[in-house]
Amino acid sequence: MFTRHQFYIGGGWVDPVAPRTLGVLDPATEETFAEISLGTAEDVDRAVAAARAAFATYSQVSVRQRLEYLEKIIAGFRARLPEIARTMTREMGAPITFSTERQATVALFHFEEAARVLADYPFEEEMGAGIVRREPIGVCGLITPWNWPLNQVASKVAPALATGCAVVLKPSEIAPLSAMVLAEVIHDAGLPPGVFNLVNGDGPTVGEAIAAHPGIDMVSLTGSTGAGIRVAKLAADTVKRVALELGGKSANIILPDADLESAVVVGVHSCYTNGGQNCQSPTRMLVHRSQRDEAYAAARRAVEQVRLGNPLDPSTTMGPVVSRAQLEKITALVRSGIDEGATLVAGGPGRPDGLDHGFYVRPTVFGDVTPRMRIAREEIFGPVLSILLYETEDEAVEIANDTPFGLAGFVQSKDPDRARRVANRIRAGRVYLNGAPFDRSLPFGGYKQSGNGREFGRFGFEEYLEVKAILGYPR
C-alpha cells in the first residue's frame, strides 16, 4: 500500500488537521493501491494563510527569477515523466502509451508554454494619457478533475506561478497521486514557501471551502457543469474572479464532400480519446442521410481497431473507465439509447469479452440518434458515439448548436472555405477543421454551460492578471 497522508503547505509536507483517509483504486484491478488523507476547511485555512504570506513577496519577484523557477520545474518534470505517466495509469486507467505521450507530455507542455509567454509578455504599456499595468491577481484556488489529472493541474498552476500568483490546489481525490508528484517537483525547484500549496479532499468539503474562502482572490475549476454552478454561487459572496471549464457535447459535422471513411474512422477514435473521458470529445457525429449505411460500416471498422486491455500493456489503446460509478453511469445511458430506439451499430451494455475484472466498458456506437434522446444531450463521459443524420447544411449547424454546451466543434470537408464557413456558425469556444491537431498556444474554453474564461497560451496567462490604469505619471 502506497500511503501519502500529508499535504504540501507552506513549503513542506504537513499532517492534516484531522485524520481522515481515502483509498485510491486502480480501475484496472478494482483494488486499493494507495491511500491519501482528506482535508478539512481548517486545512484550507492553513494553506490560504501560507499563500497570502507568500504572495506579498512572490508577486514582486522579477520575470527572470520566475523564468528560472519554471525552467527548474520543467527539468524536474522531464526527469520524472515516466514515473508521472505510470502514476496516472494506475490512478485513472489511461493506457501507459497514452499516459506517456499525451497525459504527461501535454501537462509538461503547459509549463513550457507559460515560460514562453512570460519571457516576452508586456506587463506595462502606454495607452492614451496613462499607463496600463497588468499585475498578478493574488491567491488562486485551483480545483481540478480526475480525467486529465495532471494536464488540468498544469494548465492552471503553470500560468498562475508564471504571473506571480500564489496557489492553493485541490486535485481530484479520485486521482490525486500525480499532482503530489508534481508538488515534489515544484518543491525541488526551490519556489519560496507558500507559493504553491496542495490540499487533498472532496468537493463538498475542501472544494467548497476554497470557492468560498475570503482569502482567495480567484477560483478556477475544471469539472462538471453542476460543480461549476456550485462554485460560482459560493464565490459570489466575495466577488472573486471565477474561471470555469465545464462539460461538453461536441458535434462533428461530416459534410457530404468529405472523405467519409477517413472522417468516420478518425471521428470514432477521437470520440474514444482517453476512454471517452474527455470534455471536448466529438461525441455527436453528424452525417448526411444519404451516407448513413457507409458511415455505420466505417464506424464498425473503427471500433474493431480498438485494443481493450491492461493499461500497463504498451499495445493497449483503451483501458478501463475511472470508477464503478462512472461505469454504471455509462451503462445506464447506453441502455437508455436502446430503450429510446437508437440503432446499436457496435458495442452495447455489458462487460467486454475476456475482461473479468476492472471497470471496462464496451466501445459503443449508436446510429439513427435523434436530438431529443438522452445520449444526444447528456455528457456520457465514456466511449459512446451517437451518429445523427441531417439533410442540409443548415440543419447540421442547427443540430450542432442544439445543446446547452459549447466547448468544441469539428467540421470535415474537402473544401476548407466551406468548412470555415460552417465553423463560424458553430457556437463553441474551439473548432477543429479536418482533423487539425491540438495546439496548446490557442485559447481553450467554452460558450454557454461549458464555462467562462480561457486556458492555454496567452489567453490562459491573462486569466491570472488584474488590469490597473495609472494616470498622471510624466512621460
C-alpha angles and dihedrals in degrees: 000000000000109000127196105170100156133083127221107242131154095358099311146064111269136180118255119256091245126021112245122145138197130195120232113221128216100224092207093060102021087228129128108245101166141025132212137178123253113224133219137218087269090059088052089051090055092048093048092049090052091047094049092051091049095046092063091068104021091059087063096050114121123255089244092056093047089050089053090053091050092048090053091049090050092050093047091047092052091050092054099035096113090051091047092050093050091047091055091048090054096044101044108011104246111154111261093242090053092044090053101040099035117010098046098027095052090049088055089049090064092060090046091049093048089053091049093052093043094052094066104020115134103224090178132036136168114248127174109318095339150040126268112212128188117210134179110273095227133242112010125204110208122194117186138185136237101240096074095016098179103020091064092043091052094045088062105029095048098057092038092057092040093056094048100259128139120233142218108188128195110186120193112285088219093061107017104136101083090054089054090054088052089052088057090050091050091047091052090051088067102238113172113271113272098022091104123030132172127199120178119212147111127289100251091053113027098017093052092044089055094047094050099038114123090210093062117086099191136017123201120189134182111192145085122337089246091056090047092053091050093049092048092052093049092047094050095078091064095035092230123164113268124201116186131188105183143159132330143197100187122194123221108203112201106194117211094252094057123105093265099198094050095041094051095045093048090044093054092050091045090053089051095051109137090003089302089297092124125113097217098041114137095245095161114062114194114204130177110257092237090061097050100115096043091049093051091050092050090048091054090052090051092051090051088061093061114106109208116192151087107358091216090062108095091217094058114106098182128033131180125301115256104262148357089258090056091046091052093047092051092046092051091052092047089053090049090056091055092045092050092053106258117151113250103226097173139351121005137179123328137061118304115254115271096014108105097163134041135047096288124163128195109245103247139198125190125196133194089036116167124211095249096056117108092238088058095049110032126072102245097184094206140085096292123126124193118204115204124187128224137185103204138025090246090054091050091054091046091053092045091054095042094099137089088234131077110175103123145347137198131208128188123195139134087228108072092194091055091047090050092051090053092045090055089059097051113100098223138110096240132023125192119207122207098342096314111182126247114274117200094197095063122082119268123198143097149266123226115356092353088085143254135273126039136258133202131047123005094337092055090045092055092053086076096051133087121211121231127184117209117198130186099032110136114247 
